[in-house]
Amino acid sequence: MDAKKVLIIEDEKPISDIVKFNLSKEGFETLTAYDGAEGLEMALGVDPDLVLLDVMLPTMDGFEICRKIREKSNVPIIILTAKEEEVDKVLGLELGADDYITKPFGLRELIARVKANIRRTGMSEIIGADPANVRDFGNITIDLNRYEARKNGVPLELTLREFELLKYLAEREGKVYSREQLLEDVWGYEYYGDIRTVDVTVRRLREKLEDDSSDPKYILTKRGVGYYFHRPE
């Protein structure tokens, strides 16, 4: 089996080197870029399995890179940021990042998140072309073979994380899940303390899924508890 390819876009070479060394030890193929323009070119040209993306970069910041990647690709993106402000974390997720981790970070945590995000992308490769893997929910169809969701027959441009969240909730229709449970089951790693990751992903998913995201019909909130999937009449 070919090694999974991780693109590291990070201008601080000591950080890039230690991340590259530890990912290589885990069996990943690693590529590095040290400025934003080079990183964007590589992200769109070398077809990585995951992008580790610093925010503060020369020539082009990580937020702009994330936005431009999302115009072309649904590759998993993990934002690396030294900023503690909540707005920066939320902005990365709203622009389409699947995850973020704040510097200084533990290497075990970083590797766990890389593995979890790549594991999700690989799941689509092992699902056979079985019609039973297509789920219909009124106007919404979820195709597990293609990792694709459609609304009224039109494909929705979902990131991998958005698709996984939709799939998870839809297959458990009517059951309410807390943000902590969704982080553990959908994101695939232990809860590290920031449930806004789930809230932002739900908001982005609603904007694509619902006719009116301010009055959702499919993904509903149980106040004080969490989120659940509802099949409209």
C-alpha positions in Angstrom: 0.0 0.0 0.0 1.4 3.4 -1.0 2.3 5.8 1.9 -0.2 8.6 2.5 1.1 12.0 1.5 1.1 14.9 3.9 1.9 18.4 2.7 3.3 20.6 5.5 3.0 24.4 4.7 5.0 26.0 7.5 7.5 28.8 7.3 9.3 28.0 10.6 11.8 25.4 9.5 12.4 24.0 13.0 8.7 23.3 13.4 8.4 21.9 9.9 11.4 19.7 10.4 10.2 18.1 13.6 6.7 17.5 12.2 8.2 16.0 9.1 10.5 13.8 11.1 7.8 12.4 13.3 5.3 11.9 10.5 7.9 10.1 8.5 8.5 7.8 11.5 4.8 6.9 11.4 5.1 5.9 7.7 3.8 9.0 6.0 5.4 10.6 2.9 6.0 14.2 3.6 6.3 17.3 1.5 7.2 20.8 2.7 6.6 24.4 1.6 7.8 27.4 3.4 5.7 30.2 2.0 2.0 30.6 1.0 2.3 30.8 -2.7 4.5 27.7 -2.9 2.2 25.9 -0.6 -0.9 26.6 -2.6 0.8 25.5 -5.8 1.9 22.3 -4.2 -1.5 21.7 -2.6 -3.2 21.9 -6.0 -0.4 20.1 -7.9 0.9 17.2 -5.9 -2.5 15.7 -4.8 -1.7 15.3 -1.1 -3.8 13.1 1.2 -3.8 15.9 3.9 -2.5 19.4 4.3 -1.0 20.8 7.5 -1.4 24.5 7.0 0.1 27.3 9.1 -1.8 30.6 9.3 1.0 33.1 9.4 3.0 32.7 6.2 5.0 34.8 3.8 3.3 35.9 0.5 -0.1 34.5 1.3 -1.7 33.7 4.7 -3.2 30.3 5.6 -6.8 31.5 5.5 -6.5 32.6 1.9 -4.7 29.3 1.0 -7.5 27.4 2.7 -10.2 29.3 0.7 -8.4 28.7 -2.6 -7.8 25.0 -1.9 -11.5 24.6 -1.1 -12.4 26.0 -4.5 -10.6 23.1 -6.2 -10.3 20.2 -3.7 -11.9 18.6 -0.6 -8.5 17.3 0.7 -8.5 17.3 4.5 -6.9 20.5 5.9 -5.6 20.9 9.5 -4.9 24.5 10.4 -1.8 25.2 12.6 -2.0 28.5 14.4 -0.2 30.2 17.2 -3.1 32.5 17.8 -5.4 31.9 20.8 -8.2 34.2 19.7 -11.5 32.3 19.1 -12.2 34.3 15.9 -9.1 32.9 14.2 -10.0 29.3 15.0 -13.6 29.8 13.8 -12.5 31.6 10.6 -10.3 28.7 9.6 -13.2 26.3 10.0 -15.6 28.6 8.2 -13.2 28.7 5.2 -13.4 24.9 5.0 -10.6 23.6 7.2 -11.5 20.2 8.8 -9.6 20.7 12.0 -7.1 23.0 13.7 -4.4 22.7 16.4 -2.9 25.5 18.4 0.9 26.0 18.8 2.6 24.9 20.8 1.1 21.4 20.2 2.0 17.9 21.3 3.3 15.7 18.6 1.2 12.8 19.8 -2.0 14.9 19.5 -0.9 16.2 16.0 -0.2 12.7 14.7 -3.5 11.4 16.1 -5.4 14.1 14.3 -3.5 13.5 11.0 -4.3 9.8 11.2 -7.9 10.3 12.1 -8.5 12.7 9.2 -6.7 10.5 6.6 -8.5 7.4 7.9 -11.8 9.1 7.0 -10.7 9.8 3.4 -9.7 6.1 3.0 -13.0 4.8 4.1 -14.6 5.7 0.7 -12.1 3.5 -1.1 -13.3 0.3 0.7 -17.0 0.7 0.2 -18.3 -1.4 -2.6 -20.7 -0.2 -5.3 -23.7 -1.6 -3.4 -27.0 0.2 -4.0 -27.8 -0.5 -0.4 -25.2 2.1 0.5 -27.4 4.8 -0.9 -29.6 6.5 1.7 -32.7 8.6 0.8 -34.1 11.2 3.2 -36.7 13.0 1.2 -35.0 15.6 -0.9 -31.6 14.5 0.4 -29.7 11.5 -0.9 -26.5 10.2 0.7 -24.3 8.0 -1.5 -21.8 6.1 0.6 -20.1 4.7 -2.5 -19.1 8.1 -3.8 -18.9 9.9 -0.5 -21.5 12.3 -2.0 -24.7 14.0 -0.9 -27.3 15.4 -3.2 -30.2 17.7 -2.7 -33.0 17.4 -5.2 -30.6 15.5 -7.4 -27.9 18.2 -7.4 -24.5 17.3 -5.7 -23.6 19.3 -2.6 -20.1 20.6 -2.3 -19.3 19.2 1.1 -15.9 18.8 2.7 -15.1 15.4 4.0 -15.9 16.5 7.6 -19.2 17.9 6.6 -20.1 14.7 4.8 -19.1 12.6 7.7 -21.2 14.6 10.1 -24.2 14.5 7.8 -23.8 10.7 7.3 -23.4 10.1 11.1 -26.5 12.0 12.1 -28.6 10.8 9.2 -27.9 7.2 9.9 -29.0 7.8 13.5 -32.1 9.7 12.6 -33.9 11.4 15.5 -31.1 10.6 18.1 -29.6 13.5 19.8 -25.8 13.7 20.2 -23.8 16.1 22.3 -20.9 18.1 20.8 -18.4 16.0 22.8 -19.8 12.8 21.5 -19.7 14.1 17.9 -16.1 15.1 18.3 -15.2 11.7 19.5 -17.2 9.7 16.9 -17.0 11.9 13.8 -13.7 13.6 14.3 -12.1 10.4 15.5 -10.0 11.6 18.4 -10.4 12.4 22.1 -12.2 15.6 23.0 -9.5 18.3 23.5 -11.7 21.1 24.9 -13.2 23.2 22.0 -16.7 22.3 21.0 -16.9 25.3 18.6 -15.4 22.9 16.0 -18.7 21.1 15.9 -20.9 24.3 16.0 -19.0 25.8 13.0 -19.2 22.6 11.0 -22.9 22.3 11.6 -23.4 25.9 10.5 -21.5 25.3 7.3 -23.4 22.1 6.6 -26.7 23.8 7.2 -25.8 26.6 4.7 -25.4 24.0 2.0 -28.1 21.6 3.1 -31.0 23.8 4.1 -33.3 26.1 2.1 -33.0 28.5 4.9 -30.1 27.9 7.3 -31.7 30.2 9.9 -34.7 27.8 10.0 -33.2 24.4 9.5 -35.4 21.3 8.7 -32.8 18.6 8.6 -30.2 19.2 11.2 -31.8 20.4 14.4 -30.7 21.6 17.8 -31.9 20.2 21.0 -31.2 23.1 23.3 -28.7 22.3 26.0 -28.1 18.8 24.6 -26.8 18.7 21.1 -27.7 18.0 17.5 -29.9 15.5 15.6 -31.1 14.7 12.1 -34.8 15.1 11.3 -36.6 13.9 8.1 -39.0 16.6 7.1 -42.5 15.5 6.2 
